[in-house]
Amino acid sequence: MSEVSIVERGGFELRSPVLIEGLPDVGLVGVISSAFLVDQLKLKIYGHLESELLPPVMVLHGAELMHPVRLYASDDGSLVVLTSEIALPPSMLAPTAYSLVDWAVRNRVSRVFSLNGYPVPNRLEIEKPAVYGVGNGGSAVEYLRKHGVEVIEEGFVAGFYAMLLRETAKYRIEGVALLGQSFPRYPDPGAAASVLEKLSAMLGLNLDVRPLLEKADEIKLSMRDLMKQTEESMSGSHKALEEYLPAMYR
């Protein structure tokens, strides 16, 4: 049984939706991307995650009290986006993946996208970050290649998106991760813009990422605290993971 539940508000009729996950991770690429999608596509709150594993935190927007980990949906029910304003504790990652995939199965999700950063040490020298892909099976890999995404073929993947891809594969839901070259320890709107451009082309969203790039400095400042929380959370996860990884991947 999962320690995380998805509470739905109702009022939506989902139609085999695409699910986009943008939780805090490297460079906050997923968070920046998912928040931009919610704003630009004018998505509406679909529901939220509840769990005793979450810290006792709520957020306020326009005087409205909100849960920090929320799902948004499009009016036509074709798109659902998961985003968060807090870093999830490591103990919550696995049950969140289980709960989310269970929800995806029940709602006949057609494909899952996970948006993340791919840390590179020379990010300052990169004007336009490249986007790499990881698929959870043969059809997912072919889908990435069809859309011109360079697929990572060797190595280890870790963190929430690794669990999400593993669980979706169990239920034969096509899942892909889009990873933009990013700063390892700083919010990276530029990496998010590259990921969003690729996502937009793949889904036919016609997104204009210029507003995101124009507000890059503002975003970096506003997300400093979340980046710190995320680093602390990831540090705990990585320490636990190191004992399982061969030395060449540490």
Secondary structure as GFF3:
##gff-version 3
##sequence-region A 1 250
A	DSSP	beta_strand	5	8	.	.	.	ID=ss1
A	DSSP	beta_strand	18	22	.	.	.	ID=ss2
A	DSSP	three_ten_helix	26	28	.	.	.	ID=ss3
A	DSSP	alpha_helix	29	40	.	.	.	ID=ss4
A	DSSP	beta_strand	44	50	.	.	.	ID=ss5
A	DSSP	beta_strand	59	61	.	.	.	ID=ss6
A	DSSP	beta_strand	64	66	.	.	.	ID=ss7
A	DSSP	beta_strand	69	73	.	.	.	ID=ss8
A	DSSP	beta_strand	79	84	.	.	.	ID=ss9
A	DSSP	alpha_helix	90	106	.	.	.	ID=ss10
A	DSSP	beta_strand	111	119	.	.	.	ID=ss11
A	DSSP	three_ten_helix	123	125	.	.	.	ID=ss12
A	DSSP	beta_strand	131	135	.	.	.	ID=ss13
A	DSSP	alpha_helix	138	146	.	.	.	ID=ss14
A	DSSP	beta_strand	150	151	.	.	.	ID=ss15
A	DSSP	alpha_helix	160	170	.	.	.	ID=ss16
A	DSSP	beta_strand	174	182	.	.	.	ID=ss17
A	DSSP	alpha_helix	189	203	.	.	.	ID=ss18
A	DSSP	alpha_helix	210	214	.	.	.	ID=ss19
A	DSSP	alpha_helix	216	222	.	.	.	ID=ss20
A	DSSP	alpha_helix	224	242	.	.	.	ID=ss21
A	DSSP	three_ten_helix	247	249	.	.	.	ID=ss22
###
